[in-house]
Amino acid sequence: MNIIINYPFILLIKIYKFFLSPFFYNSCKFEPSCSTYALKCYINYNFIKATYKTFLRILKCNPWFNTGGFDSPIEEEKNSGS
């Protein structure tokens, strides 16, 4: 069900990545890029959570608030037994 609601956003992100992203080569300070991060969020989460996570990521992607680095869109489960 999530993929049906998220499909238009997934399509828009893929169009952006194909047509516009090549003009901004190597300009993202995060790994993965913001568009890849958003794409993974919309594939793995419901619309509200994906939009929230994407919005926060775009806010972090500026010269004032963050220095960049690796930021995984998929939350890893924490093992309490180890």
C-alpha positions as CSV (number, residue, x, y, z in Angstrom):
1,M,0.0,0.0,0.0
2,N,2.8,2.4,0.8
3,I,4.4,2.0,-2.6
4,I,1.1,3.0,-4.3
5,I,0.9,6.3,-2.4
6,N,4.6,6.9,-2.7
7,Y,4.9,6.0,-6.4
8,P,4.4,9.6,-7.8
9,F,7.2,10.8,-5.5
10,I,9.5,7.9,-6.5
11,L,8.9,8.7,-10.1
12,L,9.6,12.5,-9.6
13,I,12.9,11.7,-7.8
14,K,13.9,9.3,-10.6
15,I,13.2,11.9,-13.2
16,Y,15.2,14.5,-11.2
17,K,18.1,12.0,-10.9
18,F,18.1,11.3,-14.6
19,F,17.7,14.8,-16.0
20,L,18.9,17.4,-13.5
21,S,21.2,15.6,-11.1
22,P,24.0,15.2,-13.7
23,F,24.3,19.0,-13.8
24,F,25.1,19.1,-10.1
25,Y,27.8,16.4,-10.1
26,N,29.6,15.9,-6.8
27,S,27.9,18.8,-5.1
28,C,26.3,16.8,-2.2
29,K,28.3,16.6,1.0
30,F,26.4,13.6,2.3
31,E,26.7,10.0,1.2
32,P,24.2,8.9,-0.2
33,S,23.1,12.0,-2.1
34,C,19.9,13.7,-1.0
35,S,17.9,12.4,-3.9
36,T,19.1,8.8,-3.3
37,Y,18.3,9.2,0.4
38,A,14.8,10.4,-0.5
39,L,14.3,7.6,-3.0
40,K,15.2,5.0,-0.3
41,C,12.9,6.6,2.2
42,Y,9.9,6.6,-0.2
43,I,10.6,3.0,-1.1
44,N,10.9,1.7,2.5
45,Y,8.6,4.0,4.6
46,N,5.1,5.3,4.5
47,F,4.4,8.7,3.0
48,I,4.5,10.7,6.2
49,K,7.7,9.2,7.6
50,A,9.4,9.4,4.2
51,T,8.5,13.0,3.7
52,Y,9.6,13.9,7.3
53,K,13.0,12.2,6.9
54,T,13.5,13.7,3.5
55,F,12.6,17.2,4.8
56,L,15.1,16.8,7.7
57,R,17.8,15.7,5.3
58,I,17.3,18.6,3.0
59,L,17.4,21.0,6.0
60,K,20.8,19.5,7.1
61,C,22.2,19.9,3.6
62,N,23.4,23.5,3.9
63,P,26.7,25.1,4.8
64,W,25.6,26.2,8.3
65,F,24.2,23.2,10.2
66,N,26.1,20.1,9.3
67,T,29.5,19.1,7.9
68,G,28.2,16.1,5.9
69,G,29.2,12.4,6.1
70,F,27.3,9.1,5.8
71,D,23.6,9.3,6.7
72,S,21.7,6.1,6.2
73,P,18.0,6.4,5.5
74,I,17.3,3.0,6.8
75,E,17.1,2.7,10.6
76,E,19.1,-0.3,11.8
77,E,17.7,-2.4,14.6
78,K,19.6,-2.2,17.8
79,N,20.6,-5.4,19.4
80,S,20.2,-5.3,23.2
81,G,21.6,-8.8,23.7
82,S,25.2,-8.2,22.7
